């Protein structure tokens, strides 16, 4: 009993520490993973629910640091990549799943999570295809594992190949699965990259609706399970307020600062949800599929952004 209390107290203290300046998103993520693997997450259910809330709050808060006109320009630049990359990722993902004999539902969940926005897309697609808990959790484990790797290595790869802020913002939004890791990696790369990555990723997240609707109709389920990611509307509202209200604009820097700290906490909570058991459940076929899709879209988008289309940026 005392040991359990001490673990909970330590976990809470680490959560509070994540809100302090100086703790970066990669450190928070690695810290969460190490804590979970070595000691076990004593507040797993609470941290899982809290991570969703803090992520949405941090994304909305980041909206207060953006301008509507700039966001519209960013969205226009990223829309072609969004459409092409989502279509290619889904097609390649399902083909790989077929070649590897990955179960259809698991294959579709992994492909959708990679193509759109990680865990959110998987959570939206699962009820549409009647995926069971094992299929959903396995797909989430694959995506979250690769998210963690991406958050740690993408900023360094961006520096290594000499990407501009705009190039990295677009690349991370396309090639990293989950919104939390996209924002975390872009935040480490630079403020301009952060603005671009957040806008393009949330624009990308809206594709949850047509993609899930397509498969719902394909599987003859009507519109069952198709939901609008509401927090994106609040993000847009925050941009409007920051752009046209001088009073809001005056306090926006403080809101953005708080949002960035909330994001660090989010990554710690997400990391603490990765356990040894969840890694063991993955199996090699879904993991190979997930890694292969991820390498495909990461490499293709990197080449397109760095050496084909945006060399002048």
Secondary structure, 3 states (H helix, E strand, C coil): CHHHHHHHHHHHHHHHHCCCCCCCHHHHHHHHHHHHHHCCCCCHHHHHHHHHHHHHHHHHHHHCCCCHHHHHHHHHHHHHHHHHHHHHHHHHHHHHHHHHCCCHHHHHHHHHHHHCCCHHHHHHHHHHCCCCHHHHHHHHHHHHHHHHHHHHHHHHHHHHCCCCHHHHHHHHHHHCCCHHHHHHHHHHHCHHHHHHHHHHHHHHHCHHHHHHHHHHHHCCCCCCCCCCCCHHHHHHHHHHHHHHCHHHHHHHHHHHHHHHHHHHHHHHHHHCCCCHHHHHHHCHHHHHHHHHHHHHHHHHHHHHHHHHCCCCC
